[in-house]
Amino acid sequence: QVQLVESGGGLVQTGGSLRLSCAASGLHFSITTMGWYRQAPGKQRELVANISRDFATTNYADSVKGRFTISRDNAQNTVFLEMNSLKPEDTAIYYCHVEDLNARRFWGRGTQVTVSS
């Protein structure tokens, strides 16, 4: 059974920092892309950042460029999201996402990030 376990969300003031982690287990095929999406109330889920298995390719939403950094540990099947200079508009549920070699996609249950003004 595939499990994506997220941690690191919480409440922080504007300008603060948080680090999200997501550990994947139970996958039978190698993970390719790992990433984070977020969904704010009343809005669609959007890509925050993702990273390729060879670390060569990263993608970021324009709204987080320069503030967020994605990284991964392939040995631990874990992806991280370092979030700095947080803004109230970053408030959302953050979902871990992974894709395997068969292009199957898996989602975590989400972790709440709240940035107070």
C-alpha positions as CSV (number, residue, x, y, z in Angstrom):
1,Q,0.0,0.0,0.0
2,V,1.4,3.3,-1.1
3,Q,1.7,5.9,1.7
4,L,2.8,9.5,1.6
5,V,3.3,10.9,5.0
6,E,3.6,14.7,5.3
7,S,4.9,16.7,8.2
8,G,6.0,20.2,9.1
9,G,2.9,22.3,8.5
10,G,1.7,24.7,11.1
11,L,1.0,28.3,12.0
12,V,3.6,31.0,11.4
13,Q,3.7,34.8,11.2
14,T,4.3,36.7,8.1
15,G,8.0,36.6,7.2
16,G,8.5,33.3,9.0
17,S,9.7,29.9,7.7
18,L,8.5,26.4,7.7
19,R,10.0,23.1,6.3
20,L,7.7,20.5,4.9
21,S,8.7,16.8,4.6
22,C,7.0,14.0,2.8
23,A,8.1,10.3,3.1
24,A,6.9,7.9,0.5
25,S,6.6,4.1,1.0
26,G,5.0,1.1,-0.5
27,L,5.9,1.9,-4.1
28,H,6.9,-1.0,-6.3
29,F,8.5,1.1,-9.0
30,S,11.0,3.9,-8.8
31,I,9.8,7.4,-8.1
32,T,10.4,9.9,-10.8
33,T,9.0,13.3,-10.1
34,M,8.3,14.5,-6.5
35,G,6.6,17.7,-5.7
36,W,4.2,19.8,-3.7
37,Y,0.8,21.3,-4.6
38,R,-1.4,23.5,-2.5
39,Q,-5.0,24.4,-2.3
40,A,-6.4,27.5,-0.6
41,P,-10.1,27.8,0.3
42,G,-12.2,28.4,-2.7
43,K,-9.3,28.0,-5.1
44,Q,-8.1,25.2,-7.4
45,R,-5.1,23.0,-6.4
46,E,-1.9,24.4,-7.9
47,L,1.6,23.3,-8.4
48,V,4.0,24.8,-5.9
49,A,7.2,23.1,-6.9
50,N,8.5,19.8,-8.2
51,I,11.8,18.1,-8.8
52,S,13.1,15.4,-11.1
53,R,14.7,12.2,-9.8
54,D,18.2,13.3,-11.1
55,F,17.8,16.7,-9.4
56,A,18.4,18.3,-12.8
57,T,15.0,19.8,-13.2
58,T,13.0,21.9,-10.7
59,N,9.8,23.9,-11.4
60,Y,8.4,26.6,-9.2
61,A,5.2,28.6,-9.2
62,D,6.0,32.2,-10.0
63,S,4.5,33.2,-6.7
64,V,7.1,31.2,-4.7
65,K,10.2,31.7,-6.7
66,G,13.1,33.0,-4.6
67,R,11.3,32.1,-1.4
68,F,10.7,28.3,-1.5
69,T,13.3,25.6,-2.2
70,I,12.5,22.0,-3.0
71,S,14.9,19.1,-2.5
72,R,14.7,15.4,-2.2
73,D,16.5,12.4,-0.7
74,N,16.2,9.4,-3.1
75,A,17.6,6.9,-0.6
76,Q,14.8,7.8,1.8
77,N,12.1,8.5,-0.9
78,T,11.6,11.8,0.8
79,V,10.9,15.3,-0.6
80,F,11.3,18.5,1.3
81,L,10.0,22.1,0.8
82,E,11.8,24.9,2.6
83,M,9.5,27.9,2.8
84,N,10.9,31.3,3.7
85,S,9.5,34.8,3.8
86,L,6.0,33.4,4.1
87,K,3.0,35.5,3.2
88,P,-0.6,35.3,4.2
89,E,-1.4,34.3,0.6
90,D,0.7,31.1,1.1
91,T,-2.0,29.9,3.5
92,A,-3.3,26.6,2.1
93,I,-3.3,22.9,2.5
94,Y,-0.1,21.5,1.0
95,Y,-0.1,18.2,-0.7
96,C,2.8,15.9,-1.4
97,H,2.8,14.4,-4.9
98,V,4.9,11.6,-6.5
99,E,4.9,9.9,-9.8
100,D,6.4,6.5,-10.5
101,L,8.0,5.0,-13.6
102,N,4.6,3.9,-14.9
103,A,3.4,7.5,-14.7
104,R,1.1,6.6,-11.8
105,R,0.5,9.6,-9.5
106,F,0.0,9.4,-5.7
107,W,-1.0,12.1,-3.2
108,G,-0.6,12.7,0.4
109,R,-3.4,13.7,2.7
110,G,-2.2,17.2,3.0
111,T,-0.8,19.4,5.8
112,Q,-2.1,22.8,6.7
113,V,0.1,25.9,6.5
114,T,-1.4,29.0,8.0
115,V,0.5,32.4,7.7
116,S,-0.9,35.1,10.0
117,S,-0.7,38.8,9.1
